[in-house]
Protein backbone atom coordinates (compact mmCIF):
# COMPACT_ATOMS: atom_id res chain seq x y z
CA UNK A 1 0.00 0.00 0.00
CA UNK A 2 1.49 3.35 -0.98
CA UNK A 3 1.10 6.69 0.82
CA UNK A 4 -1.83 7.72 -1.38
CA UNK A 5 -3.80 4.61 -0.41
CA UNK A 6 -3.11 4.74 3.33
CA UNK A 7 -5.68 6.35 5.64
CA UNK A 8 -4.63 9.80 6.81
CA UNK A 9 -4.02 10.61 10.43
CA UNK A 10 -6.44 13.10 11.91
CA UNK A 11 -3.65 15.71 12.03
CA UNK A 12 -2.80 15.20 8.33
CA UNK A 13 -6.48 15.38 7.37
CA UNK A 14 -7.07 18.68 9.16
CA UNK A 15 -3.79 20.23 8.02
CA UNK A 16 -4.65 19.45 4.40
CA UNK A 17 -8.14 20.83 4.95
CA UNK A 18 -6.67 24.04 6.42
CA UNK A 19 -4.34 24.40 3.42
CA UNK A 20 -7.09 24.67 0.80
CA UNK A 21 -5.87 28.26 0.72
CA UNK A 22 -2.36 29.50 1.66
CA UNK A 23 -1.79 29.47 5.40
CA UNK A 24 1.11 29.60 7.87
CA UNK A 25 1.75 27.36 10.87
CA UNK A 26 -0.06 29.45 13.48
CA UNK A 27 -2.97 29.98 11.07
CA UNK A 28 -3.23 26.24 10.47
CA UNK A 29 -3.32 25.59 14.22
CA UNK A 30 -6.02 28.21 14.72
CA UNK A 31 -8.15 27.00 11.82
CA UNK A 32 -7.98 23.35 12.90
CA UNK A 33 -9.00 24.32 16.42
CA UNK A 34 -11.88 26.41 15.04
CA UNK A 35 -13.07 23.70 12.61
CA UNK A 36 -13.11 21.08 15.37
CA UNK A 37 -14.58 23.29 18.07
CA UNK A 38 -11.34 23.05 20.03
CA UNK A 39 -11.32 19.23 20.09
CA UNK A 40 -8.14 19.02 18.00
CA UNK A 41 -5.27 21.22 19.12
CA UNK A 42 -2.09 20.74 17.12
CA UNK A 43 1.07 21.13 19.16
CA UNK A 44 4.11 22.67 17.51
CA UNK A 45 5.95 19.33 17.27
CA UNK A 46 2.99 17.58 15.66
CA UNK A 47 2.32 20.45 13.27
CA UNK A 48 5.86 21.03 12.04
CA UNK A 49 6.63 17.30 11.87
CA UNK A 50 3.50 16.81 9.76
CA UNK A 51 4.35 19.78 7.53
CA UNK A 52 7.80 18.28 6.86
CA UNK A 53 6.30 14.89 6.01
CA UNK A 54 3.64 16.45 3.77
CA UNK A 55 6.34 18.42 1.94
CA UNK A 56 8.42 15.26 1.44
CA UNK A 57 5.36 13.55 -0.04
CA UNK A 58 4.87 16.61 -2.27
CA UNK A 59 1.34 17.06 -0.95
CA UNK A 60 2.06 20.65 0.12
CA UNK A 61 4.59 23.27 -0.87
CA UNK A 62 5.84 26.58 0.41
CA UNK A 63 3.62 29.27 -1.04
CA UNK A 64 5.50 32.30 0.27
CA UNK A 65 8.24 33.16 2.71
CA UNK A 66 8.15 36.39 4.71
CA UNK A 67 11.81 37.11 5.43
CA UNK A 68 10.99 40.19 7.50
CA UNK A 69 8.70 38.38 9.94
CA UNK A 70 10.88 35.65 11.46
CA UNK A 71 10.86 33.79 8.15
CA UNK A 72 7.17 32.92 8.42
CA UNK A 73 6.27 30.38 5.74
CA UNK A 74 2.90 29.99 4.12
CA UNK A 75 2.04 26.57 2.73
CA UNK A 76 -0.52 25.46 0.16
CA UNK A 77 -1.83 22.16 -1.18
CA UNK A 78 -0.38 20.74 -4.37
CA UNK A 79 -2.45 18.79 -6.89
CA UNK A 80 -1.10 15.59 -5.35
CA UNK A 81 -2.18 16.81 -1.91
CA UNK A 82 -5.68 17.57 -3.21
CA UNK A 83 -5.88 14.05 -4.64
CA UNK A 84 -4.79 12.52 -1.31
CA UNK A 85 -7.32 14.63 0.57
CA UNK A 86 -10.17 13.77 -1.81
CA UNK A 87 -9.32 10.08 -1.65
CA UNK A 88 -9.48 10.21 2.16
CA UNK A 89 -12.71 12.20 2.10
CA UNK A 90 -14.23 9.55 -0.15
CA UNK A 91 -13.00 6.77 2.15
CA UNK A 92 -14.56 8.47 5.16
CA UNK A 93 -17.84 9.02 3.30
CA UNK A 94 -17.93 5.30 2.46
CA UNK A 95 -17.40 4.41 6.13
CA UNK A 96 -20.25 6.69 7.22
CA UNK A 97 -22.58 5.46 4.48
CA UNK A 98 -21.88 1.84 5.42
CA UNK A 99 -22.58 2.59 9.09
CA UNK A 100 -25.86 4.33 8.16
CA UNK A 101 -26.94 1.35 6.05
CA UNK A 102 -26.29 -1.01 8.97
CA UNK A 103 -28.41 1.15 11.28
CA UNK A 104 -31.37 0.66 8.93
CA UNK A 105 -31.06 -3.14 9.01
N, C-alpha and C positions, 0 to 999 in steps of 0.2 A: 504494500500500500504506500503510495507516495504522499507527499505533504498536502497535495490538493484534495486527496481523497480522505484524509484523516479528519475526524471531528475537531473543531476549534475549541480551545479553552475558552472559558467565559471572558477572560481578560482580552484575548486576541479578538474575539467576536466584538466586544464593545469598543476596542481601540479602532478596529476597521470601520465600525459604524460611525465613530466620532470623526474619522478621517474622510468622510464623503465630501468634505470641503477642507481646504488647508487649515491646519491647527497645530499649535505648539504643545509641548508636554503638559504644562499647567492647564491649558485649555482643554486638552483631552481628559485629564483627571476631573476637571469641573463638569464637563459634559457627561461623562460616564456616571458620575454621582447624581447629576440632575436626571438623566434618563431613567436610572434605576431607583429613584427616590431615596438615594443615600445608602441603598443596600450594598452596592459595589463601590468600594473606595480603593483606588489603585495607589499603592505605595510607590515611592520613587524607584526602588529596586525592581519591582514587578514591571512598572511602566517602561523604564529605560532598557531593561533586559528584553522585554517584548518588542520594543521598537527596533532594537538591534537585530533580533531574530527575523522580524518582518522585513527589514531592509535586506538581510542576507537572502531571504526567499524571493526578493524583488516584488513583494506585495505592496510596499510603500516606498516612497522616495522623498528626499529632502526637496521641499518646494521653494523655500527661501531661507536665507541665513542673515540675521540681523547682527552685524559685527559691532554695532554700537551699543547693543543691549545685552551684554554678557553672552554674546554668540547664541542668541535664542534661535532655534531651528523650528521651522514649520514643516510639517510632513503632509503628504497627500497620498491617496490610494493610486496604485498603478492599475492598468487593465487587468493584470494577473491577480492583483489584490481584490478587485471587483468580482472577478470570476470565483475566487476562493470564498468570498463573502456570500455571493449568490448561491453557490453550491451548498454552503452551510445553512443558509436561510431555507433552502428547499428541503434539506434533510430534516431540519427542525419542524417545518410545516408537515412533512410526512409523519413524523412522530406524533404530533398533536392530532392530526387527522385520524391516525390509527387508534389512538387512545379514545377519541370521540366515538369512533365506530364501535369500539368494544363496550362503551357505556350504554349504547343503544341495544346491545344484545341481551 
